[in-house]
Amino acid sequence: MEYQIIKGKLKYRWTNCVEGFDMPVKVTLLPGKYDFIYPTTKWKSSRCTLPNKDDFQVEENFYVKAMRI
């Protein structure tokens, strides 16, 4: 999964997968709280109010590599 956080907005998408892949995943959008996002192979976005971009995490029970671009 590729992502970027710019001005309070998280942009994300799945990469290196078959076209149309759309598995939901839990990530931190608020400090200390995990919520589901629904990435696809197309760019999507969600509001993100983390004070520090480095605080973004994928919930550890999802075996996903998240790469900030």
N, C-alpha and C positions, 0 to 999 in steps of 0.2 A: 504494500500500500504506500503510495506517495501522498505527502501532505505538505501544506504550508499554512502558516498563520500570519495574517496581515490585517492590522487595524481591527482586531476583535472578530475576525472571520476566519474560520477553519475551512480550507479547501482541500478536497481529498478525492482519490480514485484508486481503484485496483489496477495493478500493472502485472506484467508477466503471467497472464492467465488467458483463458479462452474468452472471446468476445461475448459480452452479455453476463459475465460472472457478477453476482450481486449478493454476496454473503454479508449480513449485518455483523457489526463488531462493537464491543463496548470500549469507550475511550473517555478520558477526562476532558470535559468541556468547562467544568467549574472546579475550583480547588477542592480536592478530596472527595469528589463525587464522579461516579462512572455513569454514562448514559450511552444508549445505542445510537450509532450512526448507520447509514445504509449506503455504503459505497457501491458504485458500479464501475464499469470501465470508462465512463464519461465523468468529467469533473463535476462535483457537487459541492455545496457549501452549507455550513451551519455556524451559528453564532458561538463564539468561544470567549469566555471571560477569564482566562488564566492570566495571572499577573506576570508570569514569565513563560516564554515559549518553550523552555526546557522542561516545564512541568507537564507537558502533554505526554500521555502514556496510553498504550493499548492494554486492556485488562489482561493479566498474565495467563489466564486460562484459554485465551485465544492464541493459537500458535501462528502469529502474524508478525512479519517484519515490517515495521513502519519506518519509512525513510523521509526525512525532512528535505525538501528541495528549495 
